[in-house]
């Protein structure tokens, strides 16, 4: 039975049974060790190997194409943890989480894995708290105000709108009744907040309440003004609050998220998922680095053992007189020496390979660490504040317009009330959404304060804590630096255009919501009758036709604003991640150049990189990329390796080495065509280090390129020569024959062959 079929049986039958319901296990280190031993026994039995054959576990897994069972166990448990976090608050799994108690190791000796899990837990909790408190402005200005203001309208505004001057005594009784009902609740609230500054909108309501306590009379004119003007404005504000926020009965994370507008809800959840995704990527890269570093240490230890054996063998050979040994013993001793030298060479090669993998994995870990810290800092410093501004959307401006209408009517009643009304006007002038936002964030500073940065966790005494720019990774880092710089330049231009559109849209909304239509002094002209007053108050800006038109325009503008705001956030997040990697590579490459020159001066910046792959139209090339002649294209473009080959192999190395069947499983034909068209235009769609593309589609593009060449990579006229090599019995003769054939090929083709086969050898 072939190994491929045995591997499939193990992956589909044996491993699912061994890991059944593992997310519910209280798994410990001994459980992982037991699973590891079980897996290696089965795999070694499948390939007919035992421990006496001295074959490493990693080599056995490569033969079978199996990922370690402990990694699968970790993935399943993290997947289940994410499912529990996203589940409803009343679900069984979610309700059981608060009961679980955290515990450390004996003596508080916490390992790196425990620290990482605690970091992820704190990050997730902080994200939920921040999104929970991002609606505090709505809670203070909406729900809390509705609870206190509803009695106000019940006992004051509604009677003013419905009764005439003959019932002023009843209105006074209603005001006194409201005053007797509300002091207790407001005194309690004032006691709780006496050391805090009220929000500007809440302060306005308190001043209006104090002013209303002094009211005892009304005029017939107020009837028409309140009904046709103030009440309409209040209805609009209430409709805006309900549409944008809704009423929140309980201050829970789930209720707050459900009460947000659909657009802001999607943005908040997307930002939350993006941060969780970034931290999970950081954890995966850290695990990969730890694994390669462990392999490097193991290979180094084995190499030292081989060197000791070689020294021991040489010392024995020097102690014995060669003339005293028999011929058979001398031959046996020479054979033993050759075996030890061969073993040493093999382990030396293995150590070099593992050391290179460890260096690359450490670099990726440090880059992802910098990107994660940058994204988290941006979320807490900028995104949360921007989302609060987004959810406000003119509430304070609309409230100011309504109060100014109220003030315009009240100032024409009696001059005796001017002292109280002056206080209200001052409070309305101080309505400031930015100030209210800062007050809210100061009140909940523990939630909105950025968390601690993710620190680099060295593994098993590794003292290297920065990105290494020595050979052989320096060339790759330099290429990556150029690609990041080119990508950042494009993204910044695009994001700047989105920001300008966003500012213009916000200005349009502000113009809609700040129309100066609150002056109703014309309604108090003594020469006008009640009917003329009613016509003046009812016509014009507050007419039903104008209201419907303005409401429609406002809602369309709001929808467009949310769409652009979402696009701006996504673009800025991508820029901050790429910029952090770019800056770290810039610093690293500068230090690498200084080390090569042997100077001790302060770090200098690397020379301004040239844009290797500036997007350009396809017409720049005189020859086709796909379905063309590769040798001619290379000479025309000046690229030693075609961009499509280099970019696809780099992308697969980053995201596809752990996936099975990347060249066997076909990808999406639509995505393959999109990637192909981008390469045809001279662009590189795989440059941004984002795993948005399906790995099978990227592999499909690579296959499509080599399949469509006019002259295949192995020329047709040399095909029979390659086939004839198989007939040779000696491996040395076959190698010599292949060398003679390949030497006849053009040098450009040989370079592409070496690049391609180095990649294919790594994916075995």
Secondary structure, DSSP 8 states (H G I E B T S, - for coil): --HHHHHHHIIIIIHHHHTTTGGGS---HHHHHHHHHHHHHHHHHHTT--GGG---HHHHHHHHT---HHHHHHHHHHHHHHHHHHS-TTSHHHHHHTT------GGG---HHHHHHHHHHHHHHHHHHHHHHTTHHHIIIIIHHHHHHHHHIIIIIHHHHH--GGGHHHHHHHHHHHHHHHHHHHHHHHHHTTTS---HHHHHHHHHHHHHHT-----HHHHHHIIIIIHHHHHHHHHHHHHHT---SS--HHHHHHHS-HHHHHHHHHHHHHHHHHHHHHHHHHHHHHHHHHHHHHHHHHHHHHHHHHHHHHHHHHHS-GGGS-HHHHHHHHHHHHHHHHHHHHHHHHHHHHHHHHHHHHHHHHHHHHHHHHHHHHIIIIIHHHHHHHHHTTHHHHHHHHHHHHHHHHTTT-GGGHHHHHHHHHHHHT--HHHHHHHHHHHTHHHHS----------TT----S----TTSHHHHHHHHHHHHHHHHHHHHHHHHHHHHHHHHHHHHHHHHT------GGGG-TTS-HHHHHHHHHSGGGSHHHHHHHHHHHHHHHHHHHHHHHHHHHHHHHHHHHHHHHHHHHHHHHHHHHHHHT--S----------TT----GGGSSS-STTS-HHHHHHHH--SS-HHHHHHHHHHHHHTTTSS-TTTS---HHHHHHHHHHHHTT--TT-S--TTS-HHHHHHHHHHHHHT-SS-SS-GGGHHHHHHGGG---HHHHHHHHHHHHHTS-HHHHHHHHHHHHHHHHT-
